[in-house]
């Protein structure tokens, strides 16, 4: 006698409703939904933060490259100068 019959599930549902009541179950559902929404929001903010950090790193590399090229050109011209 397992929980494979619909009658077992219906009896269990009635017992849970009697113990907790519909208002508590509704509150649990809304609390769970709020937790899931805030988790999704935090995950999307984290992904946006990672994208922004990657963009900043790329910008810093691009900004550093011309300076390095300029210093390399300066060193080359100094080596060639008599």
Secondary structure, 3 states (H helix, E strand, C coil): CCCCCHHHHHHHHHHHHHHHHHHHHHHHHHHHHHHHHHHHHHHHHHHHHHHHHHHHHHHHHHHHHHHHHHHHHHHHHHHHCC
